[in-house]
Amino acid sequence: MKRLFDLSFSIPMLLLFLPFGIIIALLIAITSTGGVFYRQERIGLNGKVFKLLKFRSMSVHAEKRGSLTVGMNDSRITKIGYIIRKFKIDEFPQFLNVIIGDMSVVGPRPEVREFVELYTQEQAKVLNVKPGITDYASIEYFNENEILAQSSDPKKTYIDEVMPNKILINQKYLKNPGLTQDLKIIWLTIKRLFK
């Protein structure tokens, strides 16, 4: 049922977004060196590694300077990247991840291996479901980059505070998964984007 919902939601979204996606892709290609898409290894269902897709919003090889983005003033962010990150447009290619089957529309956000390796046995239960494009934690931490920008040690703040809180929120989702809750999360995400 969830897979059917994922496909019936993602395919129309991609088709509707396609004209804007082409424009964004051209702007990325014209204004900065490198490919249009950014692929990053993330950990998915049952610990499976997959390549998460995004529109590239940073300079090439930006990940060599860390996997966390610290605020919108991060020097690695390109000019067009600033705009697409602000409105979360860089996330749209992940609907392709949903169609491929690596992700769902709703589910815990997939993490990089560096942080997954820090999970406790209890926290690792978030890997028992497919990761998603959005979840309650994404809504709660919509301005996560700005929170980290205010920290003297962003990585420590993420590991000690942000990541555990996000996992706690996701664990609440895991207690009552279902289409009704997924639709609620999608609605709350849309409201947060427009807000």
trRosetta pair geometry for C-beta under 8 A, 3 or more apart (Angstrom, degrees):
i j d omega theta_ij theta_ji phi_ij phi_ji
1 4 5.8 -56 -152 34 29 112
1 5 6.5 28 151 -17 64 106
1 179 6.7 -80 143 -54 119 120
2 5 5.6 -55 -150 37 34 112
2 6 6.2 40 151 -25 67 104
2 104 6.3 -24 161 -130 114 133
2 179 7.3 -153 -92 -75 70 81
2 182 7.6 153 -128 -53 94 161
3 6 5.5 -49 -148 31 32 116
3 7 6.6 26 156 -14 64 105
3 101 7.7 8 -134 -121 109 89
4 7 6.1 -59 -151 39 29 106
4 8 6.1 20 156 -13 66 113
5 8 5.9 -61 -139 43 29 106
5 9 6.0 21 162 -14 66 113
5 105 7.2 -98 125 20 94 128
5 179 6.2 -178 -74 -117 159 104
5 182 7.0 86 132 105 152 154
6 9 6.2 -67 -148 41 22 104
6 10 5.8 9 164 -13 64 120
6 98 5.1 -150 179 -180 108 109
6 99 7.9 -173 137 -77 99 41
6 104 5.2 -101 -95 -141 129 69
6 105 5.3 -172 -121 -15 73 92
7 10 6.0 -59 -129 41 26 104
7 11 5.9 23 175 -19 65 111
7 98 7.6 -174 -79 137 46 99
7 99 6.6 90 -116 -115 76 69
8 11 6.9 -40 -127 31 19 106
8 12 7.4 12 169 -2 49 110
9 12 6.9 -75 -163 43 25 100
9 13 6.3 22 153 -20 65 118
9 105 5.3 -9 89 -66 143 155
9 186 7.8 -102 -153 -113 148 154
10 13 5.5 -61 -147 38 32 115
10 14 6.2 29 160 -19 69 106
10 95 4.3 166 -155 -165 96 95
10 98 4.4 -165 -90 92 154 133
10 99 5.5 -157 117 -57 139 85
10 105 6.4 -151 -61 -74 95 103
11 14 6.0 -55 -148 35 29 108
11 15 6.4 26 155 -17 63 108
11 99 6.8 99 -73 -96 77 118
12 15 5.6 -58 -144 39 34 111
12 16 6.1 32 158 -18 69 107
13 16 5.9 -57 -146 39 27 109
13 17 6.0 16 159 -11 64 116
13 92 7.8 -153 148 -151 108 92
13 95 5.4 -146 91 -118 121 156
14 17 5.8 -64 -140 45 27 106
14 18 6.4 56 155 -57 63 88
14 21 7.9 3 -159 -28 66 155
14 92 7.8 138 -105 170 66 97
14 95 5.0 -166 -63 109 99 137
14 96 7.1 100 -104 -64 139 71
14 99 7.5 -20 -22 -37 152 136
15 18 5.8 -23 -153 -14 30 120
17 20 5.5 -70 -166 53 61 107
17 21 5.2 70 136 -36 88 108
17 92 5.6 -162 172 -167 159 140
17 95 7.8 131 34 24 144 151
18 21 5.3 -56 -139 35 28 117
18 22 6.5 32 162 -23 64 100
19 22 5.9 -51 -153 28 31 110
19 23 6.9 28 151 -14 62 105
20 23 5.6 -55 -154 37 37 112
20 24 6.2 36 151 -19 69 107
20 89 7.9 -106 142 -150 122 126
21 24 5.7 -54 -144 38 31 111
21 25 6.1 36 155 -22 65 106
21 92 6.6 -135 -94 110 107 141
21 93 7.8 120 -139 -73 124 79
22 25 5.7 -52 -147 35 29 114
22 26 6.5 30 154 -18 63 105
23 26 5.8 -56 -152 35 30 110
23 27 6.4 29 152 -18 65 107
24 27 5.7 -55 -148 37 32 112
24 28 6.4 34 153 -21 66 104
24 55 5.9 -41 140 -131 125 156
24 80 7.5 148 -157 171 72 125
24 84 6.3 93 -150 -95 125 132
24 89 6.5 -153 -112 145 154 130
25 28 5.8 -53 -150 34 30 112
25 29 6.3 27 154 -17 64 109
25 36 4.5 18 -147 -151 87 142
25 55 7.2 -123 -84 -127 64 109
26 29 5.7 -57 -146 39 31 110
26 30 6.0 25 158 -17 67 111
27 30 5.9 -57 -140 39 28 107
27 31 5.9 3 170 -2 65 119
27 80 4.8 154 136 -121 110 149
28 31 6.6 -71 -136 46 19 95
28 32 6.4 -47 -172 43 59 102
28 36 5.1 112 86 -131 134 70
28 55 6.2 -150 -62 -179 152 102
28 56 5.8 118 -168 63 136 92
28 78 7.5 98 -136 87 74 153
28 80 5.6 -141 -86 91 60 146
28 81 7.9 79 -116 -63 94 75
29 32 8.0 -95 -130 56 9 62
29 36 5.7 -29 -59 -78 94 95
31 78 6.5 124 117 166 109 124
31 79 5.8 -103 168 57 138 110
31 80 5.1 128 62 -17 149 119
32 56 7.6 -137 87 114 131 116
32 59 6.8 -129 -169 -105 129 62
32 78 4.5 -55 -59 -128 152 146
32 79 7.6 174 -51 28 109 83
32 80 7.1 -131 -6 30 114 108
32 81 7.7 13 -14 -27 158 108
33 59 7.8 29 61 -148 86 79
33 60 6.3 -64 104 -12 88 125
34 56 6.0 -136 113 152 121 164
34 59 7.2 145 -16 -168 146 44
34 60 3.9 -179 -88 -67 131 107
35 38 7.6 154 84 -71 102 49
35 56 6.2 127 89 -27 69 146
36 55 6.7 -49 163 -142 75 74
36 56 6.2 -175 166 15 22 107
37 53 5.7 -31 -165 -156 122 93
37 54 6.9 139 -160 74 70 39
37 55 6.5 -68 -108 -111 54 36
37 56 6.1 118 163 -31 6 91
37 93 6.1 137 -125 -132 109 173
38 53 7.5 133 73 -159 53 44
38 54 4.7 -23 61 68 101 93
38 55 7.1 31 10 118 93 17
38 56 4.2 124 -45 -93 98 72
38 57 7.3 -72 -9 14 143 65
38 58 7.2 59 -91 38 152 91
38 90 8.0 5 31 -174 121 112
39 51 4.4 0 -172 -177 109 116
39 52 7.0 150 -154 69 53 44
39 53 6.1 -18 -99 -97 74 61
40 51 6.9 135 60 -155 26 63
40 52 5.2 -27 64 57 83 98
40 54 7.3 6 6 10 108 112
40 63 7.0 157 -114 -84 111 147
40 112 7.0 -59 158 -94 115 103
41 49 5.5 -11 -163 -167 104 107
41 50 7.5 149 -145 78 57 26
41 51 6.3 -40 -88 -97 52 60
41 52 7.7 108 -156 10 4 86
41 112 6.9 81 91 -136 77 78
41 113 6.6 -9 118 -18 115 108
42 49 7.4 151 76 -150 34 59
42 50 6.2 -28 63 67 82 75
42 51 7.7 117 17 -131 81 15
42 52 4.4 45 -4 -27 129 121
42 110 3.7 74 158 133 133 124
42 111 6.5 135 -155 70 89 20
42 112 6.2 -72 -110 -85 62 48
42 131 6.9 -87 136 48 130 168
43 47 5.9 -29 -167 -144 108 46
43 48 7.3 135 -161 70 58 35
43 49 6.2 -37 -101 -95 59 60
43 110 6.1 178 63 -167 49 94
43 111 5.9 -20 42 70 102 73
43 112 7.3 97 -5 -169 92 12
43 113 5.8 116 -48 -84 115 63
43 116 4.5 12 30 -55 157 165
43 127 6.7 -41 138 -113 107 119
43 131 8.0 116 95 -42 53 138
44 47 7.7 12 68 103 48 5
44 48 4.8 -38 67 73 97 88
44 49 7.3 147 15 -110 89 10
44 50 5.0 19 -14 11 134 117
44 102 5.6 -108 -93 -175 164 83
44 103 7.0 -112 -123 -77 123 67
44 110 5.6 -27 -85 -114 67 129
44 127 7.5 114 135 -146 26 83
44 130 6.6 -2 -175 -144 102 62
44 131 5.2 -107 -125 6 73 110
45 48 5.7 1 68 26 67 113
45 127 6.7 135 -144 178 26 67
45 128 7.6 22 -148 177 73 14
45 129 6.7 -77 -109 139 92 18
45 130 4.8 -29 -60 -91 117 58
45 131 7.2 -134 -45 -9 67 72
46 127 6.1 135 -74 148 15 99
46 128 7.3 59 -72 -112 65 40
47 116 7.7 143 -123 162 78 143
47 127 5.6 43 -53 176 62 146
48 102 7.9 -136 106 -137 119 85
49 113 7.4 -9 -104 -67 109 115
50 97 7.2 113 135 -146 132 109
50 102 4.1 159 176 -145 167 136
50 103 7.8 -155 90 -41 150 85
50 110 7.7 -64 57 -156 102 165
51 102 8.0 -93 50 -111 51 175
52 94 6.5 -5 -165 -107 86 100
52 97 6.2 -2 -130 -84 58 153
52 102 7.8 -150 -87 120 62 138
52 103 7.7 73 -114 -51 87 136
52 110 6.1 -174 -72 73 133 134
53 93 3.9 -100 128 126 111 117
53 94 5.8 178 66 -80 82 50
53 96 5.5 -6 46 63 154 118
53 97 5.7 -172 21 -44 99 102
54 57 7.1 -59 140 -3 119 100
54 90 4.8 29 -177 159 104 92
54 91 6.3 -28 -121 -97 94 38
54 93 5.8 176 -112 48 18 116
54 94 7.0 8 -80 -47 66 92
55 84 5.7 -71 86 156 135 157
55 89 6.7 -14 30 121 142 82
55 90 4.4 -120 55 -132 92 65
55 92 7.0 25 -21 46 110 93
55 93 6.1 147 -43 -14 66 119
56 60 8.0 3 -167 -81 141 63
56 78 7.7 48 129 9 86 136
56 81 7.2 -62 131 -92 57 110
56 90 7.9 -148 36 -142 6 110
57 77 6.0 -14 144 -140 91 82
57 78 6.2 -149 -179 35 44 93
57 80 7.4 -127 -128 102 68 72
57 81 3.0 122 -173 -144 70 97
57 82 7.6 151 -173 -34 105 28
57 84 5.5 -140 -99 74 115 111
57 85 5.0 111 -177 -52 159 105
57 90 4.7 -44 -39 -99 128 146
58 62 3.8 -42 140 -12 132 165
58 69 7.8 -138 -70 -102 133 115
58 74 7.7 -38 -111 115 112 122
58 76 4.4 12 -155 141 111 99
58 77 5.6 -56 -99 -95 73 44
58 78 6.4 174 -123 -14 17 85
58 81 5.8 119 -59 -144 40 162
59 62 5.2 122 63 -66 70 101
59 76 5.3 -115 26 -160 95 69
59 78 6.3 134 -60 -62 63 91
61 64 5.0 -1 168 -1 90 120
62 65 6.1 -61 -174 36 53 105
62 76 4.0 104 -138 -173 120 134
63 66 7.4 -118 -162 79 42 26
63 67 6.0 28 -150 -95 89 64
65 76 6.3 -174 61 -68 135 136
66 70 7.9 13 102 -19 146 107
66 155 7.3 -116 -149 -71 122 115
67 112 5.2 -81 -172 21 153 167
67 114 6.2 166 15 35 155 144
67 115 7.9 -140 95 -24 143 107
68 148 6.1 -141 167 -175 126 161
68 154 5.6 -176 115 132 147 121
68 155 6.1 -170 7 -88 145 71
68 158 5.9 -139 -103 -39 144 159
69 74 5.4 -94 -163 -24 78 165
69 76 7.7 -119 -121 64 87 119
69 77 7.4 74 -150 -63 119 110
69 85 7.8 -131 158 -152 162 147
69 145 5.1 -31 106 -116 97 115
69 148 7.6 115 91 70 49 143
70 74 5.4 126 59 -84 66 106
70 145 6.6 156 -151 -164 14 77
70 148 5.0 -113 -121 118 71 108
70 149 5.0 128 169 -88 75 67
70 154 4.9 -94 -102 -78 117 167
71 74 5.8 152 73 -38 69 81
71 145 5.3 157 -78 151 18 91
71 146 5.7 74 -111 -104 72 47
71 148 6.9 -139 -35 80 68 82
71 149 2.8 68 -56 -86 113 140
72 77 6.9 -59 -166 40 53 170
72 82 6.2 82 -175 -142 101 89
72 85 6.9 170 -119 98 91 126
72 86 6.8 43 -120 -82 137 90
72 145 6.4 94 -49 118 62 135
72 146 7.2 -5 -11 -75 90 86
72 149 7.8 -44 12 -58 54 154
73 77 8.0 -160 176 34 8 127
73 149 7.0 96 36 -138 98 138
74 77 5.0 92 78 -15 91 104
74 145 7.6 -85 -22 -167 123 121
77 81 4.5 -154 -170 105 76 124
77 82 5.4 97 142 -70 124 73
77 85 6.6 -67 -139 4 128 150
78 81 3.8 101 50 -2 78 114
78 82 7.2 -130 90 -15 44 76
79 82 6.1 -43 -161 15 30 111
79 83 7.7 20 147 -8 57 101
80 83 5.8 -55 -161 36 44 110
80 84 6.2 29 150 -10 75 109
81 84 6.1 -61 -139 44 32 101
81 85 5.8 29 163 -19 68 112
81 90 7.2 38 -145 -78 70 135
82 85 6.2 -62 -146 38 21 107
82 86 6.4 27 156 -28 60 109
83 86 5.8 -54 -151 27 28 114
83 87 6.9 -7 164 11 62 107
83 89 7.6 -8 123 31 76 131
84 87 6.6 -71 -148 53 31 89
84 88 8.0 -75 163 92 59 8
84 89 4.1 -93 -152 68 80 107
84 90 4.5 103 133 -51 110 84
85 88 7.2 27 -168 -81 33 34
85 89 7.8 -77 -47 42 20 75
85 90 5.5 2 -83 -3 61 133
85 145 8.0 30 161 -13 125 164
87 193 7.1 66 -166 -165 69 95
88 91 5.1 -20 175 13 83 122
88 193 6.2 -92 37 -117 132 106
89 92 5.9 -18 -172 -15 55 116
90 93 8.0 -39 171 14 47 98
91 94 5.4 -31 177 7 71 123
91 133 6.4 116 163 -161 118 99
92 95 6.2 -24 -180 0 59 109
93 96 5.4 -26 179 15 69 116
93 97 7.6 75 130 -15 69 92
94 97 4.7 -34 -160 26 61 120
94 98 6.7 68 142 -23 70 92
94 103 6.2 -33 178 67 97 162
94 133 5.0 146 108 -104 133 102
95 98 5.2 -41 -153 29 43 118
95 99 6.6 45 148 -19 66 99
95 105 7.9 21 -113 -100 78 83
95 133 7.1 8 -70 -73 62 149
96 99 5.6 -50 -148 36 36 111
96 100 6.3 39 151 -20 66 104
97 100 5.7 -52 -147 37 31 113
97 102 4.7 -71 -172 65 88 110
97 103 4.2 40 125 16 110 120
97 133 8.0 148 66 -71 116 93
98 101 7.7 49 174 -71 29 21
98 102 7.7 -88 -76 58 24 66
98 103 5.0 -66 -80 85 62 90
98 104 6.3 74 -127 -138 96 17
98 105 5.9 42 -121 -62 148 64
98 133 6.9 -40 -55 -34 122 115
100 103 7.9 51 60 21 92 78
102 130 7.5 148 148 -154 33 107
102 131 7.8 -15 143 51 76 99
103 107 7.0 -163 -166 50 74 128
103 110 7.0 -93 -100 -26 109 126
103 130 5.9 144 -147 164 30 107
103 131 5.4 -51 -121 84 88 79
103 132 6.1 131 -178 -112 95 29
103 133 6.5 93 149 -46 135 73
104 107 4.5 90 56 -16 113 126
104 129 7.7 -47 10 158 138 96
104 130 4.4 109 -18 95 102 123
104 131 7.3 174 28 90 79 31
104 132 4.7 -41 77 -96 83 88
104 133 7.7 -121 100 0 47 77
105 132 6.1 8 107 -153 25 103
105 133 5.6 -37 -155 27 45 113
105 134 7.1 -14 159 34 66 90
105 182 6.9 84 83 -174 105 116
105 186 6.8 6 143 -85 123 116
106 132 4.6 -5 165 -147 15 157
106 133 7.4 -49 -72 47 35 75
106 134 6.0 -39 -108 75 66 77
106 135 6.3 118 -165 -89 71 66
106 181 7.7 175 141 113 153 80
106 182 4.1 -178 37 -137 152 88
106 185 5.0 109 -130 78 129 139
106 186 6.5 -90 -64 -52 118 87
107 129 5.4 -152 -144 126 116 111
107 130 5.1 -100 -94 94 176 68
107 131 5.1 167 108 -174 117 19
107 132 2.9 141 39 -30 70 102
107 135 6.1 -60 103 -74 17 115
107 173 7.9 162 -135 130 39 143
108 126 4.4 -10 23 -173 176 114
108 129 6.8 110 13 73 100 106
108 131 5.7 -72 83 -123 68 70
108 132 6.5 103 36 21 25 91
108 135 5.5 29 -98 -60 34 169
108 137 7.1 36 -133 23 71 133
108 166 8.0 112 -151 150 95 96
108 167 7.7 38 -143 -118 134 57
108 170 4.1 49 -99 -144 110 141
108 173 7.1 172 -60 64 82 138
108 174 7.9 -7 -39 -55 118 103
109 131 6.2 39 -175 -167 17 107
109 132 6.8 -66 -77 67 46 67
109 134 7.9 5 -73 -119 92 20
109 135 6.0 -129 -31 20 77 119
109 137 6.6 -113 5 81 109 118
109 138 5.8 120 -51 -66 125 106
109 166 7.4 -48 39 174 113 133
110 131 3.5 45 -59 -175 88 173
111 115 4.8 -97 172 79 126 116
111 116 5.0 152 91 -58 116 88
111 163 7.7 66 -117 -135 142 111
112 115 5.7 80 64 16 77 96
112 116 7.1 -148 98 -8 34 95
113 116 5.4 -61 -138 40 35 112
113 117 6.1 41 163 -28 70 104
114 117 6.5 -62 -164 25 20 111
114 118 7.8 12 143 -14 54 106
115 118 5.6 -53 -163 28 46 114
115 119 7.8 70 141 -43 64 83
115 158 7.6 -73 -108 134 133 115
115 159 7.0 -148 -126 -102 95 82
115 163 6.1 -146 -170 -120 127 148
116 119 5.6 -22 -167 -12 49 117
116 124 7.7 82 -170 -112 83 84
116 127 7.5 76 -148 -70 119 129
118 159 6.3 -60 150 -146 170 105
118 163 7.6 48 88 122 128 157
119 123 4.0 -144 -158 95 89 114
119 124 4.4 121 128 -66 135 77
119 126 7.9 -131 -132 34 142 105
119 127 7.9 130 97 -20 176 118
119 167 7.5 158 -124 -112 97 153
120 123 4.6 94 46 8 75 103
120 124 7.0 -131 91 -12 39 88
121 124 5.7 -51 -151 27 29 118
121 125 8.0 50 148 -37 54 86
122 125 6.2 -34 -177 -5 40 114
122 171 7.9 11 157 -106 92 143
123 126 6.6 -27 171 2 58 107
123 164 7.5 -79 -101 -120 133 67
123 167 4.8 -4 -141 -179 97 155
124 127 5.5 -32 -180 17 68 117
125 128 5.3 -22 -172 -4 60 121
125 171 6.9 66 79 -113 119 94
125 174 6.6 116 130 159 108 173
126 129 7.2 -64 -173 39 47 91
126 167 5.9 -111 -33 -139 142 85
126 170 5.0 36 -115 122 123 138
126 171 6.9 -82 -71 -70 93 69
126 174 6.9 -126 -104 -53 60 137
128 174 7.3 75 65 -141 113 132
129 174 6.5 -162 -9 -111 135 96
129 177 6.9 176 -110 -88 152 157
132 135 5.5 119 67 -53 124 96
134 138 4.9 -119 -146 63 65 150
134 139 7.2 61 -175 -45 104 87
134 185 6.0 165 116 149 104 107
134 186 6.9 121 72 -98 137 54
134 189 4.5 0 -170 -93 159 151
135 138 5.2 106 49 2 64 101
135 139 7.6 -128 100 -1 39 88
135 169 7.4 128 133 119 107 109
135 170 6.0 18 156 -102 148 90
135 173 6.2 -67 -162 -49 107 167
135 185 6.3 -27 -134 -161 33 143
136 139 5.8 -59 -156 36 37 110
136 140 6.2 34 150 -18 70 109
136 169 4.9 -144 99 166 110 112
136 170 7.1 -178 51 -80 98 49
136 172 7.1 -45 54 73 158 113
136 173 5.8 -173 6 -60 118 116
136 185 6.3 -89 -59 -116 66 109
136 188 7.8 20 -110 88 63 150
137 140 5.5 -54 -142 40 34 112
137 141 5.9 -4 167 16 70 110
137 165 7.6 143 -132 117 104 74
137 166 3.9 81 -160 -150 139 81
137 167 7.8 42 -90 -43 152 24
137 169 4.2 146 -75 80 86 134
137 170 5.6 -31 -24 -50 130 88
138 141 6.6 -69 -132 60 22 82
138 142 6.8 63 155 -85 58 62
138 189 7.0 16 98 -109 118 108
139 142 6.0 -3 -159 -55 31 101
139 185 7.4 -143 -25 -154 133 77
139 188 5.4 -2 -112 131 157 114
139 189 6.0 -111 -79 -88 104 65
139 192 5.2 -167 -138 -41 87 160
140 165 7.8 -129 120 139 139 110
140 166 7.6 -178 72 -105 120 70
140 169 5.9 -140 14 -104 151 163
141 144 4.2 43 162 -70 103 101
141 147 7.1 -69 -149 8 91 146
141 162 6.5 93 -124 -156 146 102
141 165 7.7 126 -59 98 124 115
141 166 6.2 -42 -2 -87 145 107
142 192 5.5 -148 -89 171 148 130
143 146 4.3 -25 167 32 102 120
143 147 6.3 116 112 -26 81 88
144 147 5.5 -54 -152 32 37 114
144 148 6.4 31 155 -15 69 106
144 162 6.4 93 -145 -153 105 140
145 148 5.9 -58 -150 39 31 108
145 149 6.3 39 150 -28 65 106
146 149 5.3 -47 -146 28 35 118
146 150 7.0 34 155 -20 62 101
147 150 6.2 -62 -164 30 31 108
147 151 7.3 31 144 -26 62 106
147 157 7.4 -162 136 143 92 134
147 162 6.7 134 106 -87 138 124
148 151 5.6 -53 -158 22 43 117
148 154 4.0 61 -177 -144 97 108
148 157 6.0 169 -120 82 68 129
148 158 6.2 13 -104 -61 118 99
148 162 7.3 -32 -70 -34 95 155
149 154 7.2 19 -71 -93 27 125
151 154 4.8 135 73 -85 118 54
151 156 7.5 -162 163 65 134 85
151 157 4.0 -89 -121 -26 163 152
153 156 4.0 16 123 26 119 119
153 157 6.2 147 90 -21 69 87
154 157 5.5 -58 -145 38 32 113
154 158 6.2 33 158 -22 67 104
155 158 5.7 -52 -150 33 30 112
155 159 6.3 22 156 -13 65 109
156 159 5.9 -58 -143 42 30 106
156 160 5.7 7 166 -2 68 118
157 160 6.4 -64 -129 49 21 96
157 161 5.4 -34 -172 34 62 118
157 162 6.3 53 136 -12 77 105
158 161 7.3 -65 -105 55 9 76
158 162 4.7 -42 -133 48 51 122
158 163 5.6 62 159 -29 69 100
159 162 8.0 26 -5 47 18 83
159 163 5.7 -7 -124 21 29 134
160 163 7.9 79 22 39 17 97
160 164 7.2 -30 169 1 26 121
161 164 6.8 -81 -157 39 13 101
161 165 6.4 3 163 -12 58 117
162 165 6.0 -69 -152 40 26 109
162 166 6.2 24 158 -20 67 110
163 166 5.8 -56 -145 35 30 111
163 167 6.4 28 158 -18 65 106
164 167 5.7 -56 -148 37 32 111
164 168 6.4 37 153 -23 66 103
165 168 5.6 -50 -150 32 33 114
165 169 6.6 34 152 -18 64 103
166 169 5.7 -53 -153 35 33 112
166 170 6.4 31 150 -17 65 107
167 170 5.5 -55 -147 39 34 112
167 171 6.3 42 152 -28 66 102
168 171 5.7 -49 -149 28 31 114
168 172 7.1 35 150 -20 60 98
169 172 5.9 -52 -163 26 35 113
169 173 7.1 36 142 -18 64 101
170 173 5.3 -48 -156 31 44 116
170 174 6.5 47 147 -24 69 101
171 174 5.4 -47 -149 30 38 116
171 175 7.0 48 151 -28 62 96
172 175 5.9 -47 -161 19 36 115
172 176 7.8 -21 160 25 61 97
173 176 7.2 -99 -164 58 31 69
173 177 6.5 56 156 -83 76 78
173 181 6.9 154 -146 151 80 139
173 185 7.8 36 -121 -73 125 142
174 177 6.3 -8 -135 -42 34 106
176 181 6.0 134 117 -56 92 152
177 181 6.4 -124 -145 59 32 137
177 182 7.7 42 -168 -49 73 96
178 181 5.2 89 59 15 76 101
178 182 6.9 -136 102 -8 37 93
179 182 5.4 -56 -144 37 33 115
179 183 6.3 34 158 -20 67 104
180 183 6.0 -55 -152 34 28 109
180 184 6.6 29 150 -19 62 106
181 184 5.5 -52 -150 34 36 115
181 185 6.4 37 152 -20 67 103
182 185 5.8 -54 -150 35 32 111
182 186 6.5 33 152 -19 65 104
183 186 5.6 -50 -147 35 33 113
183 187 6.3 35 153 -19 64 106
184 187 5.7 -57 -151 37 30 112
184 188 6.3 28 153 -16 65 108
185 188 5.7 -55 -144 40 31 110
185 189 6.2 36 153 -24 64 106
186 189 5.6 -54 -150 34 30 115
186 190 6.5 31 153 -19 64 103
187 190 5.9 -53 -150 34 31 110
187 191 6.5 30 152 -17 63 107
188 191 5.6 -53 -147 38 33 114
188 192 6.2 34 153 -21 65 106
189 192 5.7 -56 -148 36 30 110
189 193 6.4 34 153 -23 65 104
190 193 5.7 -52 -149 32 31 113
190 194 6.6 19 158 -9 64 107
191 194 6.2 -64 -150 42 29 102
191 195 6.1 33 152 -26 66 109
192 195 5.5 -52 -143 33 31 116
